[in-house]
Amino acid sequence: MTVRTNEFGVRRLKTRRGGPRGRPLWEPAEELPYTFHKDSEERHQVIKYSEFRNPHSAIGSKGFTLIEIIILIVMAGILLPAIIVPFVAGVKASGKPEMVNTAIYLVDYKMEEFMKFDYSNAALNPIALTAYANAPITGYQWQWSIYYVDNGFSNPDLVTDRGYKRILVRVKDPTNDAYEIYSVATNFP
């Protein structure tokens, strides 16, 4: 038996495993061509380079050293916050579209309450911007104003009726972002 090394430095055992045609199953197995004394150098060579004693295999490794584990913990402590912080920020911001939809719903809801009335109805009497009041959904507040305006929808006034009333509804979400909508009611058919 000989130990050979290929061009990549990998050591292999060269043994004879039968002739060119192989052994038929019905014939008895031949004895191993090599017999070793239990302390012989050849036996140690075979064991040293066998699959079970390969120093590069996972079986032959002794595990991680303490310094390798400490380095891994330090690297994880540095890298994990860099990964987790943007993820947490994304999760927090994922609720924002829902808040926007709720605020827009409340703005439309309040505006529809005003728009169901005729121009001359007392519900549409001019009023300065109200203080924020709690909306029907917890955490949201709303305010509104009704002003007389001219045909260019400018020059808001509480006294002079010019045939147009501008209605403003504003809703503030739990993060204090405000959403507002304007509408105009007219006295013309």
C-alpha positions in Angstrom: 0.0 0.0 0.0 1.2 3.5 -0.8 0.1 7.0 0.1 -0.2 9.3 -2.9 -0.7 13.1 -3.1 -2.4 14.6 -6.2 -1.6 18.0 -7.8 -3.9 19.7 -5.2 -2.1 18.4 -2.2 -4.9 15.9 -1.3 -3.5 12.7 0.1 -5.1 9.4 -1.0 -4.5 5.8 -0.2 -3.8 3.6 -3.1 -5.0 0.0 -2.4 -5.9 -2.9 -4.5 -9.6 -3.6 -4.5 -9.8 -6.7 -6.7 -8.8 -7.3 -10.3 -10.0 -5.7 -13.4 -13.2 -7.7 -13.4 -14.1 -7.6 -9.7 -15.2 -10.5 -7.5 -18.5 -12.4 -8.2 -20.8 -12.4 -5.2 -20.9 -16.2 -5.0 -17.2 -16.5 -4.5 -15.9 -16.2 -1.0 -14.1 -12.9 -0.2 -10.4 -13.0 -0.3 -8.3 -12.1 2.6 -7.1 -8.6 2.8 -3.8 -8.4 1.0 -2.3 -6.4 3.9 -2.1 -7.5 7.5 -0.6 -5.2 10.0 0.9 -5.6 13.4 -1.1 -3.5 15.9 1.9 -1.1 16.5 3.3 -1.1 12.9 4.1 2.2 11.1 2.0 1.1 8.1 -1.1 0.7 10.3 -0.5 4.2 11.7 -0.3 5.6 8.1 -3.5 4.0 7.1 -5.4 5.2 10.2 -3.8 8.7 9.9 -5.1 9.2 6.4 -8.4 7.4 6.6 -11.7 9.2 6.2 -12.3 9.1 9.9 -9.0 10.7 10.9 -8.9 13.5 8.2 -7.8 16.6 10.1 -9.8 18.8 7.7 -13.1 17.0 8.2 -15.8 18.1 10.6 -15.3 15.0 12.7 -11.7 15.8 13.3 -12.3 19.4 14.4 -12.1 20.3 18.0 -14.8 23.1 18.0 -14.5 26.8 18.3 -12.0 28.4 20.6 -13.0 30.9 23.2 -11.5 33.8 21.2 -13.5 32.9 18.1 -16.7 32.9 20.1 -15.9 36.3 21.7 -15.1 37.7 18.2 -18.5 36.4 17.0 -20.4 38.0 19.9 -18.6 41.3 19.3 -19.4 41.2 15.6 -23.0 40.3 16.2 -23.3 43.2 18.7 -22.0 45.6 16.0 -24.0 44.3 13.0 -27.4 43.4 14.6 -28.3 47.0 15.5 -27.4 48.1 12.0 -29.9 45.5 10.6 -32.6 45.9 13.3 -32.9 49.7 13.5 -34.2 50.2 9.9 -36.5 47.2 10.2 -38.1 48.6 13.4 -38.4 52.0 11.7 -40.2 50.4 8.8 -42.5 48.5 11.1 -43.4 51.7 13.0 -44.0 53.6 9.7 -46.2 50.8 8.3 -49.1 52.1 10.4 -49.0 55.6 8.8 -51.1 54.7 5.7 -53.8 53.4 7.9 -53.8 56.7 9.9 -54.0 58.7 6.7 -56.9 56.7 5.5 -58.7 57.1 8.8 -58.1 60.9 8.8 -59.3 61.2 5.2 -62.4 59.2 6.1 -63.1 61.6 9.0 -62.6 64.7 6.9 -65.0 63.3 4.3 -67.5 62.3 7.0 -67.7 65.8 8.5 -67.8 67.5 5.1 -70.8 65.3 4.1 -72.5 66.4 7.3 -72.2 70.0 6.1 -72.9 69.4 2.5 -76.3 67.7 3.1 -77.7 71.1 4.1 -79.0 73.9 1.8 -77.1 77.2 1.6 -79.7 79.0 3.8 -79.7 76.3 6.5 -78.6 77.5 10.0 -76.1 74.6 10.1 -74.1 76.5 7.4 -74.0 79.9 9.2 -70.5 81.4 9.0 -68.3 80.4 11.9 -64.6 81.1 12.6 -62.2 78.2 12.9 -63.3 76.1 15.8 -61.0 74.7 18.4 -60.0 71.0 17.9 -62.6 68.7 19.2 -62.5 64.9 19.6 -63.6 63.0 16.6 -65.6 59.8 16.8 -62.5 57.7 16.4 -60.1 57.7 19.4 -56.9 59.7 18.9 -58.2 61.9 16.1 -59.4 65.5 16.5 -61.2 67.8 14.0 -62.0 71.4 13.5 -63.9 73.4 10.9 -64.8 76.8 9.7 -67.4 78.3 7.4 -66.8 81.7 5.7 -68.5 83.8 3.1 -66.2 84.2 0.0 -66.4 85.9 -3.4 -66.6 84.2 -6.7 -62.9 83.7 -6.8 -63.2 81.9 -3.5 -61.0 84.4 -1.8 -61.4 87.2 0.8 -63.1 85.1 3.5 -65.6 87.1 5.6 -68.0 86.3 8.4 -70.4 89.2 7.6 -70.9 90.0 3.9 -72.9 87.4 2.0 -71.7 87.2 -1.6 -73.5 84.0 -2.6 -70.7 81.5 -1.7 -69.7 79.8 1.5 -66.4 78.1 1.9 -66.4 75.2 4.3 -63.1 74.0 5.7 -62.7 70.7 7.6 -59.4 69.8 9.2 -58.5 66.5 11.0 -55.4 65.8 13.1 -54.2 62.2 13.5 -52.5 60.7 16.6 -49.1 61.9 15.3 -50.4 65.5 14.9 -50.3 65.5 11.1 -53.2 67.5 9.8 -55.4 66.8 6.8 -57.9 69.3 5.4 -60.5 69.6 2.7 -62.4 72.6 1.3 -65.8 72.7 -0.3 -68.0 75.5 -1.5 -71.8 75.9 -1.1 -73.6 78.3 -3.4 -76.8 80.3 -3.3 -77.3 79.9 -7.0 -79.6 77.3 -8.6 
